[in-house]
Amino acid sequence: MAYAGLEPFGEERADLRAGIVASTVANTARDPKVQRDPFTPQEFMPKFEKEPTEQTPEQMLAIVEMLNAAFGGQDLRRT
């Protein structure tokens, strides 16, 4: 792990190399009038983990109500 920290290798490194090539190709075909800033390798890196989204209390309650109804539960607040 220490060596990998000093000299990165593996799939993430390969993705970075592919991103460098992809950004180079995209930048040669880029119209500066349409896409002002050049593309970066990070824009071509795959993202496997979804970024967590914040849910409001109302959204959480709606999910619980939906699951409760789907599994045949009773909403005791309405009795």
TORGU-623098 format. One line per field, with one value per residue: residue number from 1; residue in three letters; chain; x, y, z of N, C-alpha, C, O, CB in turn. Coordinates in pm, 1 decimal, m for minus. Last residue first. Glycine has a CB too. Layout:
paro c(NUM ...)
torba c(ALA ...)
kedo c(A ...)
n.px c(X ...)
n.py c(Y ...)
n.pz c(Z ...)
ca.px c(X ...)
ca.py c(Y ...)
ca.pz c(Z ...)
c.px c(X ...)
c.py c(Y ...)
c.pz c(Z ...)
o.px c(X ...)
o.py c(Y ...)
o.pz c(Z ...)
cb.px c(X ...)
cb.py c(Y ...)
cb.pz c(Z ...)
! end
This chain:
paro c(79 78 77 76 75 74 73 72 71 70 69 68 67 66 65 64 63 62 61 60 59 58 57 56 55 54 53 52 51 50 49 48 47 46 45 44 43 42 41 40 39 38 37 36 35 34 33 32 31 30 29 28 27 26 25 24 23 22 21 20 19 18 17 16 15 14 13 12 11 10 9 8 7 6 5 4 3 2 1)
torba c(THR ARG ARG LEU ASP GLN GLY GLY PHE ALA ALA ASN LEU MET GLU VAL ILE ALA LEU MET GLN GLU PRO THR GLN GLU THR PRO GLU LYS GLU PHE LYS PRO MET PHE GLU GLN PRO THR PHE PRO ASP ARG GLN VAL LYS PRO ASP ARG ALA THR ASN ALA VAL THR SER ALA VAL ILE GLY ALA ARG LEU ASP ALA ARG GLU GLU GLY PHE PRO GLU LEU GLY ALA TYR ALA MET)
kedo c(A A A A A A A A A A A A A A A A A A A A A A A A A A A A A A A A A A A A A A A A A A A A A A A A A A A A A A A A A A A A A A A A A A A A A A A A A A A A A A A)
n.px c(m5581.7 m5350.2 m5127.9 m5095.4 m5110.3 m5004.1 m4859.0 m4800.1 m4575.4 m4652.6 m4696.5 m4430.6 m4310.0 m4444.1 m4365.5 m4088.6 m4088.4 m4198.4 m4001.4 m3793.9 m3908.3 m3931.1 m3663.2 m3465.4 m3148.2 m2856.5 m2684.7 m2355.2 m2251.8 m2175.3 m1882.3 m1759.8 m1678.5 m1401.6 m1275.6 m1304.0 m1247.4 m980.4 m844.2 m1042.2 m1087.3 m1058.1 m1332.7 m1531.0 m1696.4 m1754.6 m1516.1 m1336.9 m1421.4 m1206.7 m1039.6 m840.1 m976.5 m1019.7 m753.7 m700.8 m888.9 m803.9 m549.7 m629.5 m792.4 m605.6 m464.8 m670.5 m711.9 m466.3 m496.1 m703.1 m589.4 m230.0 m37.1 173.7 411.7 328.7 115.5 226.2 390.7 197.4 83.2)
n.py c(717.8 802.6 691.7 435.2 284.0 m51.3 m241.3 m363.6 m290.3 m53.1 115.4 137.9 255.1 504.5 605.8 625.8 820.5 1037.4 1083.5 1175.2 1410.0 1555.8 1594.1 1564.8 1426.5 1471.4 1214.7 1099.2 1007.6 675.4 552.9 558.0 739.7 757.6 1055.8 1276.2 1487.0 1453.8 1569.6 1845.6 2064.4 2424.8 2651.0 2688.8 2557.0 2744.0 2855.8 2646.0 2329.2 2050.7 1864.7 1860.6 1787.1 1515.9 1421.6 1488.5 1339.8 1079.3 1072.9 1110.8 889.2 684.0 746.8 705.6 433.4 343.9 420.2 250.1 m6.6 23.6 258.6 512.8 521.6 583.0 414.7 170.1 149.3 119.5 m118.5)
n.pz c(1223.3 1102.7 1207.8 1130.5 849.4 820.7 544.8 305.6 174.9 54.5 274.0 363.8 142.1 145.2 395.2 352.6 151.2 287.3 479.4 313.3 216.2 455.8 529.4 228.4 171.7 m17.4 m182.2 m244.0 m563.7 m641.8 m777.3 m1021.8 m1289.6 m1514.1 m1653.9 m1802.4 m1642.7 m1585.8 m1803.4 m1929.2 m2207.7 m2190.3 m2213.2 m2417.5 m2650.8 m2857.6 m2932.4 m2955.8 m3022.2 m3018.0 m3115.3 m2931.1 m2701.3 m2745.8 m2731.4 m2463.1 m2327.3 m2390.2 m2266.6 m2000.6 m1960.0 m1973.3 m1738.4 m1553.2 m1580.1 m1481.6 m1215.2 m1146.1 m1186.1 m1132.9 m940.8 m802.8 m599.8 m337.7 m290.4 m346.3 m121.2 76.6 0.0)
ca.px c(m5694.6 m5477.9 m5146.4 m5168.4 m5066.0 m5110.6 m4864.3 m4929.0 m4567.1 m4611.6 m4809.7 m4534.2 m4271.0 m4452.6 m4507.8 m4140.2 m4032.4 m4267.2 m4133.5 m3775.9 m3874.9 m4051.8 m3750.3 m3540.0 m3292.7 m2927.6 m2769.1 m2477.6 m2238.8 m2269.1 m1956.4 m1834.1 m1717.8 m1528.9 m1253.7 m1319.0 m1381.2 m1077.8 m853.0 m940.2 m1128.0 m1017.2 m1225.1 m1423.1 m1638.6 m1860.6 m1632.0 m1323.0 m1445.1 m1288.8 m1164.0 m801.6 m929.7 m1134.5 m830.4 m616.3 m896.1 m937.0 m561.7 m533.9 m849.2 m709.1 m396.1 m611.7 m821.1 m499.9 m389.2 m721.9 m699.3 m359.8 m55.3 40.0 409.7 440.7 99.8 122.0 450.8 286.8 0.0)
ca.py c(645.9 843.3 835.3 458.3 416.8 45.0 m186.3 m388.4 m412.3 m165.1 74.8 88.7 120.0 418.2 583.7 536.2 687.2 984.5 1039.0 1053.0 1303.4 1523.3 1509.9 1644.0 1415.6 1501.5 1333.5 1096.7 1105.1 786.4 576.3 439.0 758.0 698.7 948.2 1148.7 1484.1 1414.7 1423.6 1792.0 1948.2 2292.9 2591.3 2784.3 2502.7 2668.1 2944.4 2738.2 2462.9 2145.8 1885.1 1890.4 1925.5 1606.9 1406.9 1540.2 1486.8 1125.4 1054.6 1203.4 1024.0 690.9 749.6 839.4 525.0 318.5 480.1 396.0 41.4 m42.3 166.2 457.3 492.4 653.7 557.4 218.9 162.6 234.5 0.0)
ca.pz c(1285.5 1044.6 1232.5 1254.2 891.2 850.3 680.9 368.8 254.5 m30.4 191.1 453.7 183.2 28.4 366.9 457.2 125.0 169.3 522.1 392.1 123.1 380.5 612.3 324.9 161.0 106.3 m190.1 m162.7 m456.9 m649.1 m654.2 m985.7 m1149.5 m1471.9 m1557.3 m1872.4 m1702.0 m1483.7 m1792.9 m1840.3 m2131.3 m2240.0 m2133.7 m2395.7 m2527.4 m2791.5 m2921.5 m2842.2 m3077.8 m2941.9 m3190.7 m3069.7 m2712.8 m2740.3 m2855.3 m2571.3 m2320.2 m2432.4 m2411.6 m2063.3 m1952.4 m2076.2 m1869.0 m1569.2 m1613.4 m1621.3 m1294.5 m1136.2 m1269.9 m1127.0 m1051.2 m827.1 m742.0 m399.9 m263.7 m437.0 m254.1 80.8 0.0)
c.px c(m5760.5 m5595.9 m5286.1 m5186.3 m5149.7 m5046.2 m4979.6 m4940.5 m4694.2 m4609.7 m4774.6 m4654.4 m4375.4 m4417.7 m4525.9 m4287.6 m4085.6 m4216.9 m4210.1 m3910.1 m3858.3 m4025.7 m3878.2 m3622.0 m3356.6 m3077.2 m2841.5 m2554.7 m2367.7 m2243.5 m2047.8 m1918.4 m1807.7 m1552.6 m1389.0 m1294.4 m1408.9 m1219.1 m958.1 m952.0 m1011.1 m1067.1 m1186.1 m1304.7 m1513.6 m1813.9 m1745.9 m1440.4 m1439.1 m1300.3 m1253.5 m924.9 m884.2 m1090.9 m946.7 m690.9 m811.0 m945.9 m695.1 m545.1 m759.9 m774.5 m497.7 m540.2 m768.2 m613.1 m417.0 m616.7 m718.2 m463.7 m193.7 37.1 275.3 438.6 208.6 96.0 350.0 349.7 87.9)
c.py c(730.5 768.9 879.8 606.2 454.5 176.5 m89.4 m337.3 m438.1 m296.6 m48.1 38.4 57.6 273.5 488.2 505.2 586.7 843.8 978.0 996.4 1170.4 1409.9 1468.4 1548.9 1502.8 1490.6 1350.0 1227.7 1105.2 880.7 695.9 458.2 641.1 721.4 890.0 1029.5 1351.9 1408.7 1377.4 1639.2 1901.2 2181.3 2455.8 2722.8 2584.5 2619.2 2876.3 2835.0 2561.8 2278.1 1989.7 1918.7 1959.9 1751.9 1505.3 1534.7 1550.6 1277.7 1110.7 1194.8 1127.8 829.0 760.1 849.6 666.1 410.2 462.3 469.5 192.6 28.2 105.7 366.2 429.6 640.7 640.4 367.1 218.7 258.5 125.3)
c.pz c(1389.7 1104.8 1188.7 1286.5 1013.6 891.0 697.9 510.7 336.5 46.3 107.4 373.7 275.2 65.7 248.5 432.8 226.1 136.1 404.8 435.0 196.8 281.8 539.0 412.6 267.3 80.6 m57.5 m177.3 m375.7 m533.6 m672.8 m860.5 m1112.9 m1323.4 m1517.6 m1780.9 m1773.0 m1539.8 m1692.0 m1836.6 m2044.6 m2148.9 m2191.8 m2322.5 m2497.8 m2655.3 m2846.1 m2825.8 m2962.7 m3016.6 m3125.5 m3154.9 m2854.1 m2757.4 m2857.8 m2703.6 m2430.1 m2429.9 m2461.3 m2215.4 m2016.4 m2078.5 m1982.1 m1702.8 m1634.4 m1666.6 m1443.5 m1218.9 m1263.4 m1211.9 m1038.8 m950.1 m777.3 m551.5 m328.1 m415.0 m353.9 m56.0 0.0)
o.px c(m5857.1 m5700.7 m5334.7 m5253.8 m5262.9 m4942.6 m5044.5 m5023.2 m4695.7 m4638.8 m4857.7 m4707.8 m4404.8 m4487.5 m4613.0 m4330.0 m4123.3 m4295.7 m4279.3 m3931.5 m3902.8 m4110.7 m3927.5 m3647.1 m3308.3 m3127.1 m2882.1 m2496.6 m2477.0 m2217.0 m2004.3 m2016.3 m1917.8 m1459.5 m1482.3 m1292.6 m1524.3 m1302.2 m1018.9 m1059.2 m895.0 m1086.6 m1272.1 m1189.9 m1404.7 m1883.4 m1824.6 m1461.3 m1528.9 m1201.7 m1364.4 m915.9 m888.9 m1160.8 m970.5 m691.4 m846.7 m1003.8 m699.4 m549.6 m808.0 m808.2 m477.8 m553.4 m815.0 m611.1 m394.3 m646.6 m746.3 m431.7 m266.2 101.8 263.4 461.2 185.2 58.9 383.7 360.9 57.5)
o.py c(687.0 758.9 983.8 640.7 500.9 179.8 m50.5 m385.5 m523.4 m402.2 m137.5 m68.7 m61.5 180.3 401.3 390.7 475.3 757.6 877.6 875.4 1066.0 1322.6 1357.3 1435.0 1512.9 1539.8 1252.2 1336.1 1110.6 838.7 803.4 386.3 626.9 722.1 965.4 915.1 1319.1 1333.0 1272.1 1585.3 1915.8 2201.1 2380.6 2739.7 2553.9 2637.4 2942.7 2889.7 2561.8 2331.5 2014.5 1988.9 2076.5 1830.8 1570.8 1631.8 1655.6 1338.1 1181.1 1296.9 1222.1 880.4 836.7 950.0 737.9 459.6 553.9 569.4 256.0 110.7 134.3 394.6 307.1 738.4 754.2 438.2 304.2 372.4 223.9)
o.pz c(1452.6 1041.1 1233.2 1383.5 999.7 957.3 600.8 588.1 425.3 m9.9 91.0 402.3 265.2 25.7 251.4 448.1 189.7 97.0 421.6 428.2 148.9 264.6 558.7 373.3 380.1 m20.6 5.4 m183.7 m432.1 m421.0 m714.1 m840.3 m1166.0 m1242.9 m1490.1 m1826.4 m1800.6 m1489.6 m1710.9 m1864.0 m2082.8 m2029.0 m2237.4 m2363.8 m2546.5 m2555.3 m2778.7 m2717.6 m2878.4 m3067.3 m3172.8 m3255.6 m2893.5 m2821.0 m2959.2 m2779.4 m2483.4 m2520.2 m2562.2 m2284.1 m2079.3 m2185.2 m2076.4 m1772.9 m1722.7 m1779.4 m1522.6 m1284.3 m1365.1 m1297.4 m943.5 m1050.8 m781.5 m623.0 m368.7 m508.4 m435.9 m101.3 m67.1)
cb.px c(m5648.7 m5475.7 m5038.2 m5097.8 m5081.2 m5205.9 m4733.6 m4956.7 m4447.2 m4474.2 m4853.3 m4577.3 m4135.0 m4359.1 m4578.3 m4121.5 m3878.0 m4246.9 m4212.7 m3688.5 m3746.9 m4103.4 m3786.6 m3632.1 m3338.9 m2890.4 m2870.4 m2443.6 m2207.8 m2414.9 m1860.8 m1739.8 m1790.8 m1532.0 m1175.9 m1224.2 m1397.7 m1073.1 m718.0 m953.8 m1176.6 m864.7 m1268.1 m1474.4 m1605.1 m1904.8 m1679.5 m1196.3 m1583.6 m1229.1 m1240.1 m721.2 m816.0 m1209.8 m882.3 m484.7 m849.3 m1046.1 m549.0 m388.2 m874.9 m815.3 m308.4 m513.8 m927.8 m539.0 m253.2 m714.9 m827.3 m407.5 54.9 m61.3 527.3 572.6 98.6 m7.7 503.6 395.8 m94.7)
cb.py c(514.6 822.0 917.7 390.6 523.8 m7.8 m116.5 m532.4 m404.6 m138.4 190.3 199.2 123.0 469.3 717.8 599.3 690.8 1078.3 1156.0 1080.5 1338.2 1647.0 1583.5 1748.4 1268.7 1643.1 1323.6 1071.4 1246.8 736.4 598.6 324.6 896.4 548.6 999.7 1142.8 1599.7 1511.5 1366.9 1852.5 1834.9 2285.6 2576.2 2902.8 2347.6 2549.4 2987.8 2817.2 2471.4 2169.1 1753.5 1773.4 1950.1 1590.2 1262.5 1460.5 1536.9 1065.2 904.7 1171.8 1061.6 582.2 622.9 870.8 524.3 171.2 418.0 442.1 m26.5 m50.1 56.0 570.4 398.7 601.2 582.4 139.3 27.0 214.0 m0.4)
cb.pz c(1347.9 895.8 1158.1 1367.6 774.3 962.8 715.0 368.0 346.9 m89.8 99.8 552.1 253.2 m83.0 338.0 597.5 129.6 48.4 582.6 515.3 45.9 306.5 740.9 253.0 174.9 159.6 m308.3 m14.1 m513.4 m647.5 m535.0 m966.0 m1126.1 m1503.4 m1431.7 m1990.3 m1800.0 m1366.6 m1754.5 m1697.3 m2225.1 m2252.5 m1985.9 m2318.3 m2540.3 m2878.4 m3060.9 m2857.3 m3153.3 m2801.3 m3203.6 m3130.0 m2615.6 m2607.8 m2870.6 m2580.9 m2181.2 m2341.9 m2448.8 m2018.0 m1808.9 m2052.7 m1887.8 m1454.0 m1502.9 m1641.5 m1257.7 m988.5 m1229.5 m984.5 m1052.3 m844.4 m781.6 m345.6 m115.6 m417.9 m303.0 186.7 121.4)
! end
